[in-house]
């Protein structure tokens, strides 16, 4: 699946699921993605790792959670719009 639009939509769909998943479930969802993603979609996953890794912090810190969730929502929308690689990488999921 190297089609850019298809790959970006698959990542967006996965991120929608990750928002309500445990850390373990989120990691499994990312691990289950096809190896042949478009390079732009694959590049986004490095930033998604921050979101997954910070699961415990989000549970303790409401402000941190809101900031990360807003960034993730922005990324999902950007993926759906098909924004450029550079624009997609602006969404770091880091406060």
Backbone bond lengths (Angstrom), bond angles and torsions (degrees), N, CA, C in turn:
res aa  C-N    CA-C-N  psi(-1)  N-CA   C-N-CA  omega(-1)  CA-C   N-CA-C  phi
1 X - - - 1.436 - - 1.529 109.07 -
2 X 1.284 117.57 81.91 1.452 119.75 179.48 1.512 112.17 -101.92
3 X 1.331 118.37 2.90 1.452 121.29 175.86 1.533 108.05 -64.67
4 X 1.327 117.33 126.10 1.460 121.32 -174.87 1.529 111.99 -61.09
5 X 1.312 117.50 -50.97 1.461 120.57 -177.28 1.519 111.38 -60.84
6 X 1.305 116.36 -44.92 1.469 120.73 179.63 1.529 110.69 -62.58
7 X 1.327 116.45 -43.26 1.466 120.69 179.48 1.524 111.55 -64.71
8 X 1.335 117.35 -43.84 1.458 120.51 -179.60 1.525 111.04 -64.26
9 X 1.316 116.65 -39.84 1.466 119.75 178.05 1.522 111.77 -67.42
10 X 1.318 117.24 -36.26 1.463 120.11 177.03 1.525 110.43 -64.12
11 X 1.332 116.79 -41.88 1.464 119.99 177.58 1.531 109.61 -63.85
12 X 1.328 117.52 -43.59 1.467 120.96 178.57 1.529 110.85 -59.92
13 X 1.329 116.91 -43.99 1.466 120.93 177.95 1.527 110.62 -60.64
14 X 1.316 116.22 -42.03 1.466 121.24 -180.00 1.524 110.44 -65.10
15 X 1.332 116.74 -41.62 1.462 120.10 179.57 1.523 111.60 -64.84
16 X 1.312 116.83 -34.90 1.467 120.30 175.82 1.529 109.96 -59.13
17 X 1.310 116.51 -40.71 1.466 120.96 179.74 1.526 111.50 -72.33
18 X 1.330 116.26 -37.17 1.464 121.46 -177.35 1.524 111.12 -62.93
19 X 1.321 117.18 -33.53 1.471 120.44 -176.73 1.526 112.27 -56.63
20 X 1.310 117.55 -31.20 1.472 119.70 -177.87 1.529 111.72 -111.90
21 X 1.315 116.86 21.76 1.472 121.06 -177.20 1.523 111.24 -108.16
22 X 1.310 114.83 157.78 1.463 119.96 171.40 1.526 108.24 -72.14
23 X 1.311 115.13 169.75 1.463 120.24 179.48 1.534 110.95 -58.92
24 X 1.304 115.93 -43.84 1.472 121.01 -179.58 1.523 111.17 -65.12
25 X 1.340 116.11 -44.67 1.475 120.20 178.95 1.517 111.27 -63.75
26 X 1.333 116.59 -40.45 1.467 120.61 179.66 1.530 110.89 -63.18
27 X 1.317 115.91 -44.35 1.470 119.72 178.84 1.527 110.75 -62.44
28 X 1.319 116.76 -39.45 1.468 120.55 178.79 1.532 110.92 -65.75
29 X 1.314 117.59 -37.70 1.465 120.41 178.05 1.525 110.71 -62.88
30 X 1.323 116.95 -43.41 1.471 120.60 179.02 1.521 109.92 -67.86
31 X 1.323 116.91 -42.61 1.471 120.26 179.21 1.528 111.54 -62.47
32 X 1.329 116.81 -27.55 1.458 121.09 -178.58 1.517 114.71 -82.83
33 X 1.330 117.38 -1.78 1.470 119.54 178.90 1.525 110.20 -69.75
34 X 1.334 117.50 149.20 1.465 120.23 179.58 1.529 111.75 -62.75
35 X 1.294 116.48 147.60 1.466 121.55 179.47 1.524 111.76 -68.84
36 X 1.297 117.36 -27.08 1.461 121.44 -173.82 1.529 113.32 -94.54
37 X 1.326 117.28 45.06 1.456 120.71 175.12 1.526 109.63 -74.22
38 X 1.324 116.02 153.91 1.459 120.46 174.02 1.529 107.93 -58.34
39 X 1.337 119.43 143.72 1.471 121.69 -178.14 1.535 113.80 -55.37
40 X 1.325 118.60 -34.47 1.464 120.57 178.52 1.524 110.67 -64.87
41 X 1.307 117.27 -40.19 1.459 121.50 178.19 1.525 110.17 -68.22
42 X 1.298 117.22 -42.07 1.467 121.77 -179.74 1.533 110.34 -62.69
43 X 1.345 117.12 -37.70 1.469 121.50 -178.75 1.528 111.78 -63.18
44 X 1.306 117.07 -34.48 1.464 122.38 -179.30 1.524 111.36 -64.67
45 X 1.305 117.07 -29.75 1.465 120.40 -174.23 1.525 113.24 -62.52
46 X 1.325 117.30 -28.39 1.469 119.19 177.98 1.530 110.61 -61.57
47 X 1.324 116.84 -38.01 1.461 119.98 179.02 1.519 111.40 -74.60
48 X 1.308 116.70 -30.39 1.469 120.46 178.76 1.533 110.12 -66.84
49 X 1.315 116.66 -29.09 1.465 120.33 178.34 1.522 111.01 -58.56
50 X 1.342 117.79 -35.08 1.464 120.92 177.30 1.529 110.06 -61.15
51 X 1.313 115.60 -43.46 1.458 120.38 -179.61 1.538 110.16 -62.50
52 X 1.294 116.08 -46.33 1.474 120.25 -179.56 1.526 110.60 -63.88
53 X 1.314 116.69 -44.60 1.464 121.08 -176.91 1.528 112.46 -64.75
54 X 1.332 116.88 -27.82 1.461 120.78 -175.75 1.532 113.78 -91.39
55 X 1.300 117.62 17.05 1.467 122.27 -178.90 1.538 111.64 -50.80
56 X 1.315 116.99 -48.53 1.463 121.06 -177.02 1.531 111.69 -66.02
57 X 1.314 116.75 -37.93 1.469 120.41 179.30 1.527 109.71 -65.11
58 X 1.324 117.12 -42.67 1.468 120.55 179.18 1.524 111.59 -60.79
59 X 1.305 116.97 -34.61 1.473 120.43 179.94 1.523 111.41 -68.93
60 X 1.342 117.39 -30.09 1.465 121.70 -177.65 1.528 113.40 -91.66
61 X 1.324 116.84 -30.01 1.470 120.99 -169.65 1.528 110.59 -121.94
62 X 1.321 115.82 105.82 1.462 122.22 -176.62 1.532 112.33 -61.00
63 X 1.316 117.29 -41.53 1.469 120.64 -179.46 1.525 110.05 -65.21
64 X 1.305 116.61 -45.17 1.470 121.55 178.50 1.526 109.92 -59.90
65 X 1.336 115.93 -43.61 1.462 120.61 179.09 1.520 111.04 -59.58
66 X 1.333 116.72 -46.56 1.468 120.02 -178.86 1.525 111.67 -61.70
67 X 1.328 116.70 -43.20 1.464 120.60 -179.92 1.524 110.53 -62.71
68 X 1.322 116.70 -46.61 1.465 119.58 -179.46 1.526 111.57 -66.34
69 X 1.302 117.18 -40.79 1.459 119.52 -179.44 1.525 111.64 -66.79
70 X 1.330 117.55 -36.44 1.460 120.41 176.11 1.523 110.68 -64.40
71 X 1.323 116.33 -42.29 1.459 120.07 179.07 1.530 110.39 -64.81
72 X 1.323 116.90 -42.37 1.462 120.42 179.31 1.530 110.49 -64.21
73 X 1.327 116.94 -41.48 1.464 120.23 177.76 1.533 110.32 -62.39
74 X 1.326 116.78 -41.59 1.469 120.42 176.50 1.514 111.73 -61.01
75 X 1.325 116.35 -41.06 1.460 120.74 178.34 1.522 111.02 -64.16
76 X 1.304 117.27 -43.60 1.470 120.60 179.24 1.527 109.93 -59.36
77 X 1.323 116.57 -45.59 1.474 120.35 178.89 1.529 111.16 -63.68
78 X 1.328 117.25 -41.62 1.463 121.62 179.11 1.536 111.15 -63.67
79 X 1.331 116.43 -39.74 1.466 120.63 176.51 1.524 110.40 -62.53
80 X 1.305 116.64 -44.42 1.474 121.10 -179.20 1.530 111.52 -64.73
81 X 1.347 115.92 -34.45 1.474 119.88 178.27 1.526 111.82 -75.83
82 X 1.334 116.53 -19.91 1.455 120.22 -176.97 1.517 112.77 79.73
83 X 1.332 116.77 33.24 1.462 121.31 -179.82 1.534 110.81 -55.91
84 X 1.327 115.00 162.39 1.468 120.76 -179.70 1.528 110.30 -65.37
85 X 1.313 115.66 161.10 1.467 121.29 178.90 1.529 110.67 -55.50
86 X 1.327 116.01 -44.37 1.464 120.77 -178.45 1.528 110.44 -61.17
87 X 1.331 116.84 -42.65 1.464 120.44 179.06 1.528 110.88 -66.07
88 X 1.313 116.90 -40.24 1.468 120.47 179.35 1.532 110.87 -62.90
89 X 1.307 116.37 -38.44 1.466 119.83 -176.80 1.527 112.77 -75.22
90 X 1.340 117.30 -8.82 1.459 120.60 174.24 1.535 111.72 -69.13
91 X 1.310 116.69 -20.55 1.462 122.22 -179.85 1.534 108.08 -89.02
92 X 1.317 115.30 96.86 1.467 119.82 -173.34 1.531 113.95 -96.08
93 X 1.327 116.99 -13.83 1.465 121.36 -174.18 1.510 111.56 59.87
94 X 1.339 115.85 25.58 1.455 121.78 174.05 1.527 108.30 -115.44
95 X 1.323 117.30 132.93 1.476 119.06 179.81 1.513 112.53 -68.72
